[in-house]
Structures are given as structure tokens and as C-alpha cells.
Amino acid sequence: PANKPDGDGAIDSDILHRLLKSLQAAGVEEIYGVFLHDTRDRLAVMRSADPAAIRREAHTIKGGAGMVGAVLVARAAALLEAGIDDPGDRLRKLEEIAAHCRTTEIMLKQRLNP
């Protein structure tokens, strides 16, 4: 099934496995590093953006997260993309995405360096 998370729920194990078959661990770490850096930059912009811009950025984050198998990030971004009316709820969802980025980074390091 698509977006099948591994035991921690943060990373799609099938996508990670495919990446590791194609690249060395360092290459996979670099891909995730670029994704996480880009996502954090977008989150910083989104904190002061209007709702339409937040939805556009969330769409981009969701797509990137899907490509690298960052399941929790993708799910949270999808909710933002769908639109959250309350500004406080939007900010909480941005913080949730940031937390999921940290979790993804930790879980990736554990998976690549057991």
C-alpha cells in the first residue's frame, strides 16, 4: 500500500527501501536533508503568510514529503492544504509539521545508523 509507514510511523518504509536500493545511505541522507531544510524554510514563510499562500506552500510540502516518504509531514501538510480557518489552528498545524520534521530526521538517522 502507498504511504506504508514503518514502525515509528514517520517514514514510508517502501519508499526508504527504494531510495536505499538506488543510492548509498549518504545520498539518502542528503535527499532528506534537502527536503527538511526546504520544509523548514517554507514553514518560516508560512508563519506570516495569508491563508491562500499557506495552502500553496502546504501543497508543495505535501508533495515533497510524499516523494521521500515523510508520512507524518505529508498528512499534516494535507490538512493545511485543505484549509484551516482559525489562525491559531493554522499556527498549531505549522508547529506540528515542524515537530514531524524533527521526528522524521531522528527516525531516518536511526534507520540508516542502527
PyMOL commands that set and color helices and strands:
alter all, ss='L'
color gray80, all
select helices_A, chain A and resi 13-22+25-46+51-68+71-82+87-112
alter helices_A, ss='H'
color red, helices_A
deselect
rebuild
show_as cartoon
